[in-house]
């Protein structure tokens, strides 16, 4: 990066008094790899020490020198990596890109295929998988009915035969905190109901999910500490025969 900064400075001097932006763009797009003698963008070697090798605000370091610690290297402070890792940098870029896409989406107008009204993007929900767009008012009414009826697995895109599903964040934004709590609880319950090794505490005022041991017939509620038989759901009777099996 320090070499790139130096090359951009050289172009600035060459184009003194003229527009240099396009020359910069052309160099960065077409000449960067060749200038740095990089055969592939996947072979870029990062500084082993990263930002920790910088000793002061002048960018002087004695730990990244190719000739040893005795010779100090002056780094271009514009080229210093100020993030912890490349992964963090990529995450920042992706977050910024998503924010810009959202900003662009919010500023445009879209036709809702339910109410056939034109709404700005900030009043609409975009299903990224299928690219369908509906206004928030219509989706709120649609999802509210589904949640109240307990159909939490059906919060998908209203388009017929479309398999796109609304994310929990989208559902929460549309229906509000109270209804979302019901949705979240029912969704968890429906998922637990599909698990063979999970039962609910038999006590009516508890109903906490209990994970069963493989082959075991005793369940212990982690909430109320009630020990029960997983077959008859009564208090655990140890070696006594269970009414369900006797």
C-alpha positions in Angstrom: 0.0 0.0 0.0 2.9 2.3 0.7 4.1 1.8 -2.9 0.7 2.5 -4.2 0.5 5.7 -2.3 3.9 6.7 -3.7 2.8 6.0 -7.2 -0.4 8.0 -6.8 1.8 10.9 -5.5 4.0 10.6 -8.6 0.9 10.8 -10.9 -0.2 13.8 -8.9 3.1 15.5 -9.7 2.9 14.4 -13.4 -0.6 15.8 -13.8 0.1 19.1 -12.0 -2.6 21.6 -12.7 -4.7 19.0 -14.5 -7.4 16.5 -13.6 -5.7 13.6 -12.0 -8.6 11.6 -10.8 -9.2 9.6 -14.0 -5.5 8.7 -14.2 -5.6 7.4 -10.6 -8.7 5.3 -11.4 -7.1 3.9 -14.5 -3.9 3.0 -12.7 -5.7 1.4 -9.7 -8.0 -0.7 -12.0 -5.5 -1.7 -14.7 -1.9 -1.2 -13.5 -1.9 -2.0 -9.8 -0.9 -5.7 -10.0 1.7 -5.2 -12.7 3.2 -2.2 -10.8 3.5 -4.3 -7.6 4.7 -7.3 -9.5 1.8 -9.5 -8.3 0.8 -12.3 -10.6 -2.5 -13.0 -8.8 -4.6 -11.0 -6.4 -4.8 -14.2 -4.3 -1.0 -14.1 -3.6 -0.9 -10.8 -1.8 1.3 -11.1 1.3 0.3 -9.0 4.3 2.7 -7.5 6.8 3.2 -10.2 9.5 3.1 -7.6 12.3 0.2 -5.5 11.0 -0.5 -2.2 12.8 1.5 -3.4 15.9 4.8 -2.7 14.1 4.2 1.1 14.1 6.2 2.8 16.8 5.0 6.4 16.6 2.8 8.8 14.6 5.6 9.3 12.0 5.2 5.7 11.0 8.7 4.6 12.0 9.2 0.9 12.7 12.1 -1.3 13.4 10.3 -4.6 13.5 9.2 -4.9 9.8 12.5 -4.1 8.3 13.8 -6.6 5.7 17.3 -5.9 6.8 16.7 -6.5 10.5 15.7 -4.4 13.6 18.8 -2.2 13.4 17.5 -0.3 10.4 14.3 1.7 10.8 11.7 1.7 8.0 9.5 4.8 7.5 6.0 3.7 6.5 3.5 5.9 4.7 0.9 6.5 7.4 -1.9 6.4 4.7 -1.0 2.8 4.0 -1.2 1.6 7.6 -3.8 -1.1 8.1 -5.9 0.2 11.0 -8.1 -2.9 11.5 -7.4 -6.0 13.5 -7.6 -8.4 10.5 -8.5 -8.8 6.9 -11.7 -10.5 8.0 -12.7 -7.4 10.0 -12.0 -5.2 7.0 -14.1 -7.4 4.7 -17.0 -7.3 7.2 -16.8 -3.5 7.3 -16.9 -3.3 3.5 -19.9 -5.7 3.4 -21.7 -3.7 6.1 -21.0 -0.5 4.2 -22.2 -2.0 0.9 -25.4 -3.3 2.5 -26.1 0.1 4.1 -25.6 1.8 0.8 -27.9 -0.6 -1.0 -30.6 0.0 1.7 -30.2 3.7 1.3 -30.7 3.4 -2.5 -33.7 1.1 -2.0 -35.3 3.4 0.5 -35.1 6.3 -2.0 -36.9 4.6 -4.8 -40.6 3.9 -5.4 -42.1 0.4 -5.8 -45.5 -1.1 -6.7 -47.0 -3.3 -4.0 -48.7 -6.4 -5.7 -51.2 -6.7 -2.8 -52.7 -3.2 -2.6 -51.4 -2.1 -6.0 -50.2 1.2 -4.4 -46.9 2.8 -5.2 -44.8 3.3 -2.0 -41.2 4.5 -1.4 -38.7 1.8 -0.4 -38.5 2.9 3.2 -42.2 1.8 3.5 -41.6 -1.5 1.8 -40.0 -4.9 2.6 -37.7 -6.5 0.1 -37.3 -10.3 0.0 -33.7 -10.7 -1.2 -33.9 -14.3 -2.3 -36.8 -13.8 -4.7 -36.5 -10.0 -5.2 -40.3 -9.5 -4.5 -41.3 -6.3 -2.8 -44.4 -5.5 -0.8 -45.4 -2.5 1.3 -45.1 -2.9 5.0 -48.7 -2.2 5.7 -49.9 -5.1 3.7 -47.3 -7.5 5.1 -48.1 -6.4 8.6 -51.7 -7.3 8.2 -50.8 -10.6 6.5 -48.3 -11.7 9.1 -50.5 -10.6 12.0 -53.2 -12.9 11.0 -50.7 -15.8 10.5 -49.2 -15.3 13.9 -52.5 -15.0 15.7 -53.6 -18.3 14.0 -50.4 -20.0 15.1 -49.1 -20.4 11.5 -45.6 -19.2 12.3 -44.0 -21.5 9.7 -46.0 -19.7 6.9 -44.4 -16.3 7.2 -43.2 -16.4 3.6 -43.3 -14.1 0.6 -47.0 -13.6 -0.4 -46.2 -14.3 -4.0 -47.9 -17.7 -4.9 -45.6 -20.6 -5.0 -42.7 -18.5 -3.7 -40.5 -20.2 -1.1 -38.8 -17.1 0.3 -39.3 -16.7 4.0 -39.2 -13.5 6.0 -36.3 -13.1 8.4 -37.0 -12.7 12.1 -35.7 -9.2 11.9 -38.2 -8.4 9.1 -41.0 -9.9 11.1 -40.1 -8.0 14.3 -40.0 -4.7 12.4 -43.4 -5.4 10.8 -45.5 -6.7 13.7 -44.0 -5.1 16.7 -42.4 -6.4 19.9 -45.5 -8.0 21.5 -46.7 -10.0 18.5 -43.1 -10.9 17.7 -42.7 -12.5 21.2 -45.6 -14.8 20.4 -44.1 -15.6 17.0 -40.7 -16.4 18.6 -42.3 -18.6 21.2 -44.5 -20.5 18.8 -41.6 -21.0 16.4 -39.4 -22.4 19.1 -42.2 -24.7 20.3 -42.9 -26.0 16.8 -39.1 -26.7 16.4 -39.0 -28.5 19.7 -42.1 -30.6 18.8 -40.1 -32.1 16.0 -37.3 -33.3 18.3 -37.8 -36.8 19.6 -35.5 -36.3 22.6 -37.4 -33.3 23.9 -40.6 -33.3 26.1 -42.3 -30.7 28.1 -42.5 -30.5 31.9 -45.9 -32.1 32.8 -46.7 -29.3 35.4 -49.3 -27.0 33.8 -47.8 -23.9 35.3 -44.3 -24.8 34.0 -44.2 -26.5 30.6 -40.4 -26.0 30.3 -38.7 -28.1 27.5 -36.8 -31.0 29.0 -34.0 -32.8 27.1 -34.1 -36.6 27.6 -31.2 -38.9 28.0 -30.9 -41.6 25.3 -33.0 -44.7 26.4 -33.9 -43.0 29.7 -37.4 -42.9 31.2 -36.9 -40.1 33.6 -37.0 -36.4 32.9 -35.9 -33.6 35.3 -37.2 -30.1 34.6 -34.4 -27.6 34.8 -36.9 -24.9 35.9 -39.0 -26.4 38.7 -36.8 -29.5 39.3 -39.7 -31.8 38.9 -38.6 -35.4 38.2 -41.2 -37.3 36.2 -41.7 -40.5 34.1 -41.4 -39.7 30.4 -44.1 -42.3 29.6 -47.0 -41.6 32.0 -45.8 -38.0 32.9 -46.4 -38.7 36.6 -43.8 -38.3 39.4 -40.9 -40.6 38.7 -41.5 -44.1 40.1 -38.1 -45.6 39.7 -38.2 -49.4 39.5 -42.0 -49.6 39.9 -43.8 -50.6 36.7 -45.2 -47.7 34.7 -49.0 -47.9 34.1 -48.3 -47.2 30.4 -46.1 -50.3 29.9 -47.7 -52.7 32.5 
